[in-house]
Amino acid sequence: MESVTSKELTQSPNDEKSFWLSGLVLCYFSCSEGNCFTLQQCWLIPLIEKSESREKLKTGENFMSQITEALLKERDKQAKWNGIPLLLQKLYEHSHPNSDFSQCQSILKEISPLLSMEAMVYVTEDRKAAQESSFPNTYTFDLFGGVDLLVEILMRPTLITQKKKQKISDDLIKDCLSILYNTCICTEGVTRRLAERNDFVLFLFTLMTNKKTFLQTATLIEDILGVKKEMIQLDDIPNLASLVSSFDQQQLANFCRILAVTISELDTGSDDKHTLLAKNAQQKKNLGPSRAEINQATLLNIPGFIERLCKLATRKVSETTGTSSFLQELEEWYTWLDNALVLDALMRVANEEAEQSSTESSDESGLANTSTRTQLPQSMKIMHEIMYKLEVLYVLCVLLMGRQRNQVHKMIAEFRLIPGLNNLFDKLIWRKHSASALVLHGHNQNCDCSPDITLKIQFLRLLQSFSDHHENKYLLLNSQELNELSAISHKANIPEVDAVVNTDRSLVCDGKRGLLTRLLQVMKKEPAESSFRFWQARAVESFLRGTTSYADQMFLLKRGLLEHILYCIVDSECKSRDVLQSYFDLLGELMKFNIDAFKRFNKYINTDEKFQIFLNQINSSLVDSNMLVRCITLSLDRFENQSDAKVAEVLSECRLLSYMSQMSMRMSFLFRLINIIHVQTLTQENVSCLNTSLVILMLARRKEKLPFYLRTLQQMEYTEKYPGFILNNFHSLLRFWQQHYLNKDKDSTCLENVCVPLSMAGVNHSNTCLPVSWQKWEVGKGKKGGISAPSVIPVVLFTPQSQAATRQVLGSPVNRA
C-alpha cells in the first residue's frame, strides 16, 4: 500500500459517509501502532490495503461497501465497542438534511448511558485515579465521528437556507449536549477541538434562550471556554443584552460561571510571565484594553445587570424560588457533577433530612399538603444559595478591580450591596456549622474547595476590593459607628475625614453592628490553623489603605485588633508565610504615625523574650515583613520631629522604636532588602522591598546622611568580599524603578501620602516621561585606583527639587508595593 499520512486520510471529504470513515481510518492507525489488536488481527488492515487508490480511500469509494453490518458486529465483539459504531451509523442515516430527526432521540438514548457511566466514574473517583483510568466508550464515540455528528445535528437548522427551518426537539438538544459534555470530560482533546470552532461556541449561546436546555448549554460552554486559547468577545454573542434580560435569577447566577471566564485575565501559567519586567514588556505590546477589559465594559452597558447581581447576592434563602423547580434542576444536574461541585453532598443530606423536614413542614400552613417527594431540606436550600452567591460575588469582585471601578462602586452602593451582605453575615455567610458539615467527595472539611469556605473567601475578597483606596469603604459601618469616628476626631482635635462627613447614611449598614465590626469579631475567634486568617487580615487592611486616618486606626485599636495581631505573631508563633505577611502588612497600616498604637504595642510586648520572638518573625522573611519595617521607619522619623511630651515618653520607652532608631539596625535592614531582590526577579510581591529600601535612603538624605549610608553599604560589600555587588544591583533596581513608576500608564497614582515628598525623588511632574537627572557620586576607590562601586549613582530619589507632590510607594493589598 502506498504511504498515506493520517492527516491526509482524515481530511473531511464530501462523501456522505465521511463522518465515520475518518474514525475508521484513525482506528486503523491506532491498530498499526499496536494500540488496538496486532496487525494480523485488525479487521481494517485488509480492507484499507485492498483499496485501489489513495483517492478512493479518501472518498470512501469501494471501502464502505465492503463494511457490512455483520462485519461491524463481529469486530464489535472483539474490540468491545458496545455497539457504538453501529448506533452512530444509524444516527447518521436518520439525521440527513431532509430528516425529521424522529429516530435520532431513541438512538441517542441507547448511546447516552454508555457514556454517562464513564463520566460518573470520572467525576466521583479521586481525580488523579480518574485521569489514569481509560474510558473506552467515550473514546470510541469520538473515534467514529460522534462528536462532529452531534455538532452538525445541533447546528443544522442554522445552516439550512430553506424558508421552513428544521426544528429539533428540546429533549434531543439536551441529549446531544449531555453526550458532548460527557465526551469532553472523559476524552482528552475533544474540548479543545470544540473550542477552536468559534461558530459553534457562539451558537451555543443561542441555545441558552430556551430554559429547558439552559443548564446543559451553560455547563458545556463553561467547559469549552475554560480551555479556549483566545478569550471570546462578549460583543460577538448575538443579542447579548436581550439574552441576559431573559434570564431568571437562577439562570443569571449560573451564567455568572461563564462570565467569570470572559472577564478574568488569562493566567499565563508561568512564573516568569509574572515578573514586572515581563508585565511591562507585555503592556508595551498591548497598547489597547485587553479582551477581559472590553468584556467588563460590555457587561456594564447591559441595562439593570449590576442591580440584578446585587439582588442575587443579597437575597435571603427564604426568597428563593419554589422547591419543585429546584428539584427538577437537581435532576438535570445529576449528570453534570463536575460543575455542581456540591451535588453529591446535597443528595446525601437530602436523604438524611427528608423525614425530619417532612415532619417539620407539615405544621406550616403553606406546605401542609405538599408531598414528601417535593419537599427540600433547609440545608439543601442554603447550599443551593451558596453556590449561586459565590459565582455572583466573584463577578462583582472582578468588576470592582477593573477599569470601570468607580462606576461599579457607585452602582453597588446605590443598590445597597453592603447592607444586604451585612444582613446575611450570621445566617448564611458566616453561619455556624453542624457537627456533620458538608464535605465534598474526595475532599476534607478544611479543603478550600468546599462551597462554604469558597463563599467566605470570595466574600472577603469582595470586601477587600470594595474598601481599597475608596471613600465608599465607610459603608461597611452603621450610623452609630460613623458617629464614633466623628467623636474620635473631635476628641483628638483633628478634622473629620471628608469621606466620613459625605457618606450617605441611607446606604450604610443596618443593625447594631456594621460589616467591618462583624468581620473583626469572627477574625478574633478564628482558629490558629484557619485558612481564613490571611483573607480576613487583607480585608481589614484594605479599610486602612489610603491616606492615613487616625480615627480609622483608633476605631480598630479600641476593638482589640492590635493585641489580636500580636498574639497571632508572637504567642501562637504563626508559621504560615501568607498569614504572617498579611498580619505584618495590617500591623503596619494600623500603627503608621499613631503614637497610641506604639504605646499599646509596648504594653503587650512587655518582655525581652516576647520582643525577641517578634524580631525573629520579622527577620525570618523580609519579603513578608518589609511593609511593617517601612511603617516603623516612617513613624520614627515623624515622631523624632515632634516636641509633644507624650511622643517623647513613648519614644524613650518603646522597644520597637528604640530598636529601629539604631543606625546599625537600619543599615542591616537596608543591606538585606537590596540583596534579596534583582531586576530580573522583581514581582508585585517583592517590589515592596525595593520601595522600602528607597524610603530608608530618602529619609537619610533628608537628614544629610546619605553619603554615610552609601559608604556603609560599600564597607559591607568588602566585608562580604564581593566589592560592588550591592551598589551595582541597586543601580539596576533604581533604573527599573524610574521606568516602572514614572511612566504615565503605571501605578504611581496608587502611591500614598506619607509625608515623604517625591520632590525628594527628583520626579518632574510636568513631564514624567523625561529622564530623571543623574548625579555623580564618588563612593570610593579600589586598591588599584579603579572604582569598586558605580561611579555614577542614579539619584532617582535624591535630587533636590521643589515640587509639592507627596506620595509614597505603598501599593494595594492585592499588589504589594
N, C-alpha and C positions, 0 to 999 in steps of 0.2 A: 504493500500500500504506500502511495506517495505520501511524503511527510506533510502533515497538516497541523497547524497550531491550534491550540484550544481557543484562541481569540477568534481565528477565522471560522472555526466550527460553530461557535456560539453567537456569531453575528446574527442579528434578528432578520431572517428572510421574510419575504412577503407571503410565503406559503401559509395556508391557514392552520397547519398543524405545527408550526414552528414553536408554539408556546411550550410544548413538552419535548420537542426534538432537541432543544438546547439542553434540557435536563438529561436526556438520554446520552448526549454527547459528553456532558460533564461527568456523568456516571462512568462512561467509557474510559475517560482519562483517569478517573479515580481508581477504576479497576486496574488499569495498566500500570499505575504507580504502586500497586499492591495494597491499596486501602480497602478493597472490597473482597472479591474472590481472586484466585490466581487467574492468569490469562487463559489457561486451559478451561477453567470452569465458567468464565464470564460469558454470558449469553449474547452480549453486544459485539464481541470481537468478530465472530464470523459474519454477522450482519453488516457491520461497517466495512469490513475488508472486502465484502462482495460488491460493494457499491462501485459502479462503473467509473465514476469520476468524482473529482472534488466538487464540481458544480452540482452534480446530482445529490451528493451527500449534503451540501449546504442547503439545497432547496427541498430535500426530503423525498425526491423522486426515487422510486424503486426501493425506498428504505422503509417508509411507513407501511407500505403494502405487505411487507414481509412480517410485520409485527402483529400477530393475531391476538385475540383476547385469550385464547388458550395458552399461548406462549407467555403472555404477561402474567397469567395466573400461576403458571409453572415457576417462572422466575420470582414471583412474589413470595411463594412459599420458601424458596431458597434464601432470599435476601431479607425476609421478614419485613416486607413493606406494608403489611396490614391493609393491602388493597388500595393504598393511596393513589398510585398511578392510574389504576382503573377508574377510581372515582373522579380524578382530575380529567381523565379522557371524557367521561360522561358529562362533567361540568362544562367542558369546552363545547361539546356538541349541543348543549341546551342553553348556551349563552351567546349564540351568534347574533349579529346585529338585528335580525328580524325576530328574535326570540322574545317571548313574553316573560321569561325568567321563572315560569311557573314551577319547573322541576329543579331549579337551582337550589332552592332553600332546603329541599329534602336531602339533596346530595351533601350540602354543607352540614346538615345535622348529623350526617354519618361521619364526616371528617372532623368536626369540632371536638368531640370527646377524646379522640386520639391525641389531639394537640393540647387540649386543656389539661389533661392528666400530667403531661410533661411540664407545662407551665406551673401547675400547682406544686410539683416537686421542686421546681426552681425557686419559687418564692417562699416556700415553707422550710426547705432544708437550710442548713448553715450555708451562707453564701459561697464560701470557699469550696465546700464539698459540692455545691450545685454547679459551680463553674467547671469542676473536674469531671462532672457526670456527662454522659452522652445523651442526646435527645434525638433518637433516630427518626421519629415520626415527623417532627418539625423540619429536620434536615431533609428528609425525603420529599416532603411537601414543597419546600423551596427548590430542591434539586430538579424537580419535574415541572417547574414553572408556575407553581401555585400562587406565589406572591404576585407575580406580574399579571396573572389572570384575574385575581381579585381586584387589583388596582384598575385593570381595564373594565371590569364589570361595574365598579363604583363610578368611574368617570365617563362611562359610555353615554349617558344622557346629555352630557355637556359637549360631546364630540360630534353628535349627530346633527346635521343641518336641517333635517326634516321639520316641518311646521309642528307636527304632532310628536312631541318628545316621548321617549320611553320613560315609564315610571317604575321605580324599584321600591318594593315594599320596605317599610321601616324594619321589619324583622330580618329581611335579607341584608340590609345595610348593617344592622347590629351584628349579625353573624360574620359578615365579611371583616368588619373592624375587629371583632374579638379574635378571629383566627389570625389576622395580620399581627395583632399585638402579641399573641402567644408565640408566634413565629419569631417576632423581633427579640423577645427576651430570651428565647432558647437557642436561637441560631445566630452565630456571630456574622456580622456583615450585613444582615438584612436591614437593620435600622439605618445604617449609613447609606445604603443604596436608595432607600426611600427618601432620605434627607437630601439627596442630590437632585431629586425631582421637584423643583420649585413649583411646577404646575400642580403636582399632587398635594404638596404641603398647603398651598393656598386654597385648593379645592376643599380640603378637609375643613377649613374654617366655615365654608358654606353649609356643611352638614350640621354645624352647631346651632343653626336656627331651629332645628327640629328637637324638641325636648326629649323625644323618645330615644334619640341617638346621641344626645349631647354628651353623656358621661363617657361612652366608649370613644367618641371622637376626641374629646378633650384629653383623655389619657394617652391615646396614640399620638396626638400632636405633641404633648409634653415629652414623650419618649423620643420622638424624632428630632425635635428642636434641641434636646439635650446633647445630641451628637453632631448636629449640623455645624460645619466648619465656619460658615458665614452666617451671622445673625440676620434673621428676616427683618424687613422693614414693615412696621405695622400699617403704614400708609398704603401698602400694596394689597392689604386684605380688603376685598370688596365690601363696601357699605359697613365699615367698621363701627361707626357711631350708632347706626340703627341696630347692628348686631348686638352691641353691648347693651343698648337700651331695652332690647327684647328679653334679656336675661332676667330671671327671678333672682332673689338674693342667694339661693344655694348655688345656682349656676354661676353667678358672678364670683362667688368665693372660689369655686373650682377653676374658673377662668383665670384667677389670680395666680394659679400654679403655672400657667402658660406665660402670663405676663412677666413673672419672675425671671424667666429665661431671656425675655426680649428686652428688659430694661437694665439688666446687670451686665457690667463689663465682663467680657470673656476672660477667664483665667488662663494665662499662658502655660501654666503648669511647670514653669522653670524658674528656679530661684534667681538665675542670672537676669531674667527679664524684670525682676522686681527691684533691681538696683536703681538708684536715682539717675545714674548715667544712662542706663537703658531707657528709662522713662523719658528723660529729656530728649534723647535721640528719637524716640517714638513720637513725641509731641511735635518735633520739628517736621517729621514726615506727614503726620496727620494734622494739618492746619485747621481743618474744619471740625465740627462736632462729630462725635462717634455715632454709630448706629444706635447704641443704647440711649444716648442723649437725645437723639431725634425721636426715638420711640417714647421717651418720657414726655417730651413736648406734645407728641400726638395724643397721649392719654389725657393730658391736662386740658386739651382742647375739646374733649368729649363732654358735652353738657351733663352736669349732675354726677360725673364719675366719682370725684373725691367725696362728695356728700354721701353717696351710696356706700362707699368704703367705710366712712366714719360710722354710719348707721350699723353696718355689719359688725364692725369692730366693737361697738358698744352695746349691742342688743343683749338682753338677758336671755337665759336659757328658756324661760317661760314664754318668750316672744317668738320662739321658733315655730316652724310650720307643723302641721299635724303629723302624727306618728305613722299613719298609713303610707303617706308618700315617702317617708324616710325608710320604712321597711322595704318598700319597693326598690328604693335606691340601694339599700344594703344588698338586696338580692342581686342587683345588677353589678354591684362592686365585687361580688364574690369571686369572679374570675380575674379581678384586677388588683390583686393583693399587693403588688409591688408599689402601687401608688396609694392605696388605702392602708397605710402603714399599720394602723391600729386595729384593723378589722378582726383579726383572729382574737385579739384581746376582748374586743367588744362582744363577739359572739359567745365567748366563754362566760363573760359577765352576764350576758342575757340569760343564759341557761341557769346560772346561779341565782339570779334575782327575779326570774319570771314569776315564780309562785308568790314571793313576797310582794312584788309590785302589783300583782293582780289583786291580792287581799287588800292592800292599802288603797288602790284606786277605786275599789268597789264602793267605798264610803264617800267618794267625791261625786257631786251632783252631775257633772258633765260626762262622767265615764262609767256610770253605773251599769249601763247596758253594753259596754264595749267588750268585744271578745278578747279572751286572754291572748290570742294569737296576734292581735294588732296593738297590744299594749307595749310600750317601750320603757325599759328600766331607766331610772333617772341617770344612772352613771353613763348609759349609752347616749342619752341626750347631751350630757355635759361633754363627753369625749367628742361627739359629733361637732359640737360648737367649738371646741378647742381646735379641732382640725381646720375648721373654717377660719377662725380668727388668726391663727399663726400665718396663714397664707396672706390674709389681708394686711396684717401688721408688717409683714416683710415688704410688700409693695409700697406701703406708706413710708416705711423707713428708707427705702432706696430713693423715693421721690424727694424726701427731706434732705438727702445728701446730694441731690443733683443741682443742675444749673438754675432751675426754677425754684430754688429753695424758699425764697421769700414769698413767692406766690402760693406755694403749698402751705407754708406756715400760716398765712392769712386765712386760707380756706379751712384748714383743720381746726384753727382757733374758733372761727365763726361757727363751725358745725359741732363744737363742744366735744371734740375727741377726748381731751384730757379729763374733764369732769366725768365723762362716761366711763373711761377706764378706771378712774378712782372708785366709782360705784361698784365696779366688777372685781376690785382688787381682792377682797377677802373671800368672796363666794366662788370665784372662778379662777382668776389669775394666780393667786397665791393661796388657794384653798388647802385645807388640811386633808391629808391622805389617810385612807383606812389602812389597816394592817396588811390587807391583801391588795396592795397597789397594783395597778395595771402594768404588766411587763410584756413587751413585745417578744414574739418568738425569736429566739437566738440572741436576746439581749438580757441585761440585768437591770435592777431598779435604779442604778446610778448612771446608766448609759444615757448619753446626751441625745440619743435618737428617740427617747421617749417623748410622746406628744406633750405631756405635761411639762417636761423640762424644756423642750423646744419652745413652747409658748412663753415660758418665763424668760428665757434668754432673748427671744425676739421682742418681748415687751421691754426688757431692759435696754436693748439696742435702740428701740424707738425713743425711749426717754433720753438716751444719750444724744441721739441725733437732734431731737427736739430742743434740748436745753443748750447745746453747744453754741456759744457766741451769738445768742439771740435773746432779745428782750422778752420774748414770749415765755421764757423759762419761768417767770413768776406766776404763770397759770397753773403751775404744779402746786401752788399753795392755795389755802382758802382765805376768806376775808380776814379772819382773826389773825392768821399768820402774817398776812400783809401788814396789818396794823402793828404786829410785833416788830417787823422790820423797821417801820417808821419810828417806833418808840426807841429802838436801839440807836438809830441815827440821832434822834433828838437828845438822848442821854449822853452820847459821845460828842455832842455839839458839832456834828458834821452834816452837810447837806444830804437830803434824801436822794437816792438814785432816781433819775428821771423815769426809768422804766417802771419802777415801783409806783410812782405817782401816776403814770399814764396808763397803768394796767386797767383794762375794762373789768370791773368787779363782777359783771354778769357772766363772764366767761371762765371765772376761776372755779376751783373745786368746791363741791358741796360738803356738808357734814362737819364732824368735829375735827377731822384731820385731812390735810391735803395729801396729794400723792407722794410728795417728797418725804413727808413725815412718816407715812406708812412704809415707804421703802427703807428708811433708817431703822424702823422698828424690826423689820424682818432681817435686815442686814446684821444687826447686833445679836440676833438669835441663831444665825446661820452656823452650822457645824464647821469645825476647822477644816475638814476634808471636802467641803462642799464646792462644787464647780461653779456655783453662782457668785462666789465672793469676788471673782475678777469682774464680772459684768455689773454687779452692784456698785463696786468702787468706781468703775468707769462712768456709770450713770450719775452718781453723786458728784464726781469730779467735774463732769460737763456743766453742772449747775454753777460751779465756781469759776469756770473758764470765762475769759473776757477781762475787762477792766476790773482790777481787784476791788471787791466791795467788803468793807469792814463789817457792815450789817449782815451780809450773807454769811460771812465766816462765823460771826458770833451766834447767829441763829443755829448753826450746826454745832458749834462748840457747846452751847447750852444743852444740847441733846446728847452729849457724851460721845460725839464722833471721834474726837482725838484720842480719848482713852481707849476706845474700841480698837482703833488702828494700832496703837502702841501695844495693846495686849496681843493682837494677832502677830505683830512683827517680833516682839520681844518675848512675851510669856509663852505663847504657843510655839515660838520659833518656827514659823511657817517656812516650808521648804519649796513650795511651788514658785517657780520663777515668774510665771504670769501673774499670780496673785500678789507676790511681793512688788512687782513693777507697778501694778495698779494702785497698791496701797502707798508706795513711795510717792507716786505722782499726785494722789489725792492729798497726802500729808503736806506736800509742797504747796498746793493751792490753798489748803486750809490755814497754813502758818505764814504765808508770804506777807511780810510787812506788819504782821499782827503781834504786838508785844504781849498781849494776853495769851495768845496761843503758845508762845515760847515759855511763858510763866507756867502754864498748865503742863507743858512738856516736862519742864524741870521738876515739877511736883510729882509727876508719875515716874519719870526716870530718876529716882532719888538715891540710887546707889551706884557705885563704880561698876559693880558686876552687871547691872542692867544696862548701863551706858556702853559697856564693852560689847555686850551682845548686840546692841543696836548698831554699833560701829561695824561689827563683824558682818551683819546683814547688809549694810551699805557697801562695804568693801568687797563682798562676795561677788558682786556684779555691778560695775559702774554703768553699764548699758541700762540696767533696770533702775538704778538709784540716782542717776545724774541729775534728773529734774529736781529732786529734793536738794542735792548739793547746790544747784543753781539758786534755789529759793533761799537757802541759808546764807549763801554768799551775798545775794542782793539785799536781803533783810539786814544782815550785819552792816553792810555799807550804809544803809539808811539810818539805822539806829545810832551808829557812831557819829553821825552828823546832826543828831538831835540833842537838845540840852535838857530834856524832861527828866525829872528825878526818878520817876517810875521806870523809864527806859534804862537809866544808868544803873539802877538796882538790879534789873533783870540781866543786863549785860555782865555785871560782876558775878552773878550767881549761876547763870545758866551754863551747864556743862557744854551744851551743843555750840553755843555762840563762842564760848571761850576756846573750844577746840578749833573752830574754824578761823578764829582770829589769829592763830599762829601761822606765820609765813610758811613754815616748813610743811604744814598740812595742806595749805592751798597749792603749793608747788607740787606736792605729791599727787594731789588730785589732777592738776593740770598735766603733769607728765604722763600719767596713766590714760587720761582722756584722749590726748593726742595720739598716744601709742597704740590704742586698741582700734583705731579706725583708719581707713585708707580710702582714697577716692574711688577705687575700683569696687570696694565692698560697702560703700555707703548705701543705706536704705532709709526708708521713712522711720524705721525702728531705731536705728543707731545714729542718725544725723543729729539727734539731740546732744550727743556727746561733743560734736564739733561746736554747736551753738553754746553749750555750757562753757567750753574752754575759751570761746571768744568773749563771753560775758566776763570771765575772770580777768582776761587781759584788758578789756575795755575799762574795767574798774581800776586796774593797776595803772593804766595810762592817766586816768583822771587824777590819781594821786602821785603822778610823775614817777612811778616805779617801774614802768615798762622796760627800760634798759636793764634794770636789775633782774627782772623776770626772764628776759631773753638770755642774759648771760648765765643765769642759774640753769636754764634748760641746756645750754651748751656744756656746762660743767657736768650735768647729769649724763649727757652723751659720752663724755670722756670717761666717766665712772663705768659706764656700760661697755667701754672700749669699742664704740661704734660712732665715731665723730660724724655729725651731720644727719644722722638718721631721723632724729626728731624734727629738726627745723626744716629739712628737705621735705619731709612728709607734710609738715604744717604749711609750707609754701604751696604745695599742690592742693591741699584742702582749702586754703584761702582763695586760691584762684577759682576753684569749683564753687565755693560759697558765693563769690561775686557773680558768676554766671548763672547760678541756680536761683538765687533770691532777688536779684536786681533786674531780671527780665520782666517785661510788662505783664506777661501771662502767668507769672509764677505766684506762689502763695505768700508773698510778702504782705499782702493785705490782711493776712491772719495774724500777723505779729502783734503782740500786745504791749500796752503801755505799762512799763515798769520803771519809768523814770531813768532809763538809760538811753539817751538820745542817739538815734542813728546818725546825727550830725557828727558824733564821735567816730562813726564808721566810714566817714568820707562819702556818704551817699548823696549824689547830686539829684535831688528830686525833680529838677527842671528837665533832666534828660537822663534817665537811668540806663539808657542803652549805651551811653558813652563809657569808655574805660575809666575806672576809678584811678586816681593818681597813685603813683608808687613813690616810695621814699627810700633812699639808700640808707642802710643802717649797718655800719661795720660792727660785727659782733665778735670779732676775734680772729687771730691768725694762727695758722698751723705751725708746726715746728720748722718746716722748711719754707716758711713765708707764704705758703698757699692759704687760701681762705677755707677753713674747715667747715664753716657753715655758710649758707647762702649769703652772698654779699649784698644782695638786693632782697629785702624783706617786704613782701606785699603788705601794705598797711591799709587793707580794705576797711578795717575798723578803727584806724588810729590817726588818720589825717585830720587836722583841725579844720572844722567847717562851722558855719554859723546857722545852719538850718534849724528850725524849731521842731522838726518831727521827733516824736518819742515813741518808738516801738521796740519790742523785744522779740527775740526768736523763741516763741513758745507756740508750738503747733496745736492742732486739735487733738482730742483724746484718741481719735482714730489714727491720725498721723502724728506720731510724737516728733516734735522738733525742738 
